[in-house]
Amino acid sequence: MKWNALDYISQLDNINEESKTMPVLLFKHSTRCSISSMALNRIESNWKESDSQLIKPYYLDLIAHREISNLIAEQYGIEHQSPQALVISNGECIYHESHTNIRYADIMKLAK
């Protein structure tokens, strides 16, 4: 799976624009948390190369970029969690789950 790195606050405007043509997956990952690693692994192990044609995945390292996570929470009105997956479509969050509730199948249903 090829993630797009979410490293800059300015990328959020681009993500909202991209979400007008294709849903965007934001995965907020804590590199210090085993539950976060498990959730990330579940997405990556189920991901098919063709999924990139349906949804654009972004990876946010929460330890390095907590300020971006805080802005995401504020912008979409979603409480910060870690790990957390959000699907953005037409500039709005249409899915958000955290911890063991993050499910690849649920994310991909929104991408079709």
Sine and cosine of phi, psi and omega as CSV:
sin_phi,cos_phi,sin_psi,cos_psi,sin_omega,cos_omega
0.00,0.00,0.71,-0.71,0.01,-1.00
-0.95,-0.30,0.95,-0.31,0.04,-1.00
-0.99,0.11,0.51,-0.86,0.22,-0.98
-0.99,-0.10,0.79,-0.61,-0.03,-1.00
-0.96,0.28,0.71,-0.70,0.11,-0.99
-0.96,-0.28,0.99,-0.13,-0.13,-0.99
-0.89,-0.46,-0.20,0.98,-0.11,-0.99
-0.72,-0.69,0.67,-0.75,0.04,-1.00
-0.83,0.55,-0.61,0.80,-0.03,-1.00
-0.87,0.48,-0.36,0.93,0.02,-1.00
-0.92,0.38,-0.38,0.92,-0.04,-1.00
-0.88,0.47,-0.60,0.80,0.07,-1.00
-0.89,0.45,-0.66,0.75,0.02,-1.00
-0.91,0.41,-0.63,0.77,0.02,-1.00
-0.88,0.47,-0.68,0.74,0.05,-1.00
-0.88,0.48,-0.63,0.77,0.04,-1.00
-0.93,0.37,-0.71,0.71,0.02,-1.00
-0.86,0.51,-0.58,0.82,-0.06,-1.00
-0.93,0.36,-0.14,0.99,0.06,-1.00
-0.99,0.16,-0.32,0.95,0.01,-1.00
-0.93,-0.37,-0.36,0.93,-0.02,-1.00
-0.36,-0.93,0.65,-0.76,0.06,-1.00
-0.87,0.50,0.47,-0.88,-0.01,-1.00
-0.85,-0.53,0.74,-0.67,0.09,-1.00
-0.99,-0.16,0.82,-0.57,0.13,-0.99
-0.95,-0.32,0.85,-0.52,0.06,-1.00
-0.92,-0.40,0.90,-0.43,-0.01,-1.00
-0.99,-0.11,0.92,-0.40,-0.16,-0.99
-0.87,-0.49,0.76,-0.65,0.15,-0.99
-0.99,-0.12,0.90,-0.43,-0.04,-1.00
-0.94,0.34,-0.11,0.99,0.01,-1.00
-0.97,-0.22,0.07,1.00,-0.14,-0.99
-0.88,-0.47,0.81,-0.58,-0.01,-1.00
-0.93,0.36,-0.55,0.84,0.04,-1.00
-0.92,0.40,-0.63,0.77,0.04,-1.00
-0.89,0.45,-0.67,0.74,0.03,-1.00
-0.89,0.45,-0.62,0.78,0.03,-1.00
-0.90,0.44,-0.71,0.70,0.00,-1.00
-0.90,0.44,-0.67,0.74,0.04,-1.00
-0.88,0.47,-0.71,0.71,0.00,-1.00
-0.89,0.46,-0.62,0.78,0.01,-1.00
-0.89,0.45,-0.64,0.77,0.05,-1.00
-0.93,0.37,-0.76,0.65,-0.07,-1.00
-0.90,0.44,-0.60,0.80,-0.03,-1.00
-0.96,0.28,-0.38,0.92,0.03,-1.00
-1.00,-0.07,-0.32,0.95,-0.10,-1.00
-0.89,0.45,0.71,-0.71,0.11,-0.99
-0.94,-0.34,0.53,-0.85,-0.02,-1.00
-0.81,0.58,-0.61,0.80,-0.02,-1.00
-0.91,0.41,-0.32,0.95,0.02,-1.00
-0.88,0.47,-0.45,0.89,0.01,-1.00
-0.91,0.41,-0.30,0.96,0.07,-1.00
-0.98,0.19,-0.28,0.96,-0.11,-0.99
-0.95,-0.30,-0.51,0.86,-0.07,-1.00
-0.48,-0.88,0.66,-0.75,-0.03,-1.00
-0.99,-0.13,0.87,-0.49,-0.07,-1.00
-1.00,-0.04,0.74,-0.67,0.10,-0.99
-0.87,-0.49,0.63,-0.78,-0.01,-1.00
-0.90,-0.43,0.80,-0.60,0.04,-1.00
-0.90,-0.45,0.88,-0.48,0.10,-1.00
-0.99,0.15,0.96,-0.28,-0.08,-1.00
-0.91,0.41,-0.53,0.85,-0.02,-1.00
-0.92,0.40,-0.67,0.74,-0.03,-1.00
-0.99,0.15,-0.45,0.89,-0.16,-0.99
-0.68,-0.73,0.80,0.61,-0.01,-1.00
-0.88,0.48,-0.52,0.85,-0.01,-1.00
-0.90,0.44,-0.53,0.85,0.06,-1.00
-0.93,0.36,-0.67,0.74,0.04,-1.00
-0.87,0.49,-0.68,0.74,0.03,-1.00
-0.88,0.48,-0.65,0.76,0.01,-1.00
-0.93,0.37,-0.62,0.79,0.07,-1.00
-0.87,0.50,-0.72,0.70,0.02,-1.00
-0.86,0.52,-0.70,0.72,-0.01,-1.00
-0.93,0.37,-0.73,0.69,-0.07,-1.00
-0.89,0.46,-0.64,0.77,-0.07,-1.00
-0.98,-0.21,0.01,1.00,0.03,-1.00
0.92,0.39,0.56,0.83,-0.05,-1.00
-0.89,-0.46,0.78,-0.62,0.04,-1.00
-0.89,0.46,0.69,-0.72,0.03,-1.00
-0.88,0.47,0.72,-0.69,0.11,-0.99
-0.68,-0.73,0.27,-0.96,0.06,-1.00
-0.50,-0.87,0.86,-0.51,-0.07,1.00
-0.96,0.28,0.29,-0.96,0.01,-1.00
-0.49,-0.87,0.65,-0.76,0.08,-1.00
-0.87,-0.49,0.73,-0.69,0.06,-1.00
-0.79,-0.61,0.60,-0.80,0.15,-0.99
-0.91,-0.41,0.81,-0.59,-0.01,-1.00
-0.95,-0.32,0.77,-0.63,0.05,-1.00
-0.66,-0.75,0.76,-0.65,-0.04,-1.00
0.79,0.61,0.62,0.79,0.07,-1.00
0.98,0.21,0.12,0.99,-0.02,-1.00
-0.82,-0.58,0.51,-0.86,0.07,-1.00
-0.98,0.18,0.89,-0.46,-0.02,-1.00
-0.96,-0.28,-0.07,1.00,0.01,-1.00
-0.39,-0.92,0.68,-0.73,0.17,-0.98
-0.44,-0.90,0.75,-0.66,0.05,-1.00
-0.59,-0.81,0.31,-0.95,0.02,-1.00
-0.68,-0.73,0.26,-0.97,0.07,-1.00
0.80,0.60,-0.74,-0.68,-0.08,-1.00
-0.97,0.23,-0.07,1.00,0.06,-1.00
-0.99,0.13,-0.09,1.00,0.05,-1.00
-0.97,0.25,0.88,-0.48,-0.04,-1.00
-0.78,-0.62,0.81,-0.59,0.02,-1.00
-0.81,0.59,-0.74,0.67,-0.05,-1.00
-0.86,0.50,-0.64,0.77,0.02,-1.00
-0.92,0.40,-0.64,0.77,0.03,-1.00
-0.90,0.45,-0.72,0.69,-0.08,-1.00
-0.94,0.34,-0.45,0.89,0.10,-1.00
-0.86,0.51,-0.57,0.82,-0.02,-1.00
-0.98,0.20,-0.30,0.96,-0.05,-1.00
-1.00,0.05,-0.15,0.99,-0.08,-1.00
-0.97,-0.23,0.00,0.00,0.00,0.00
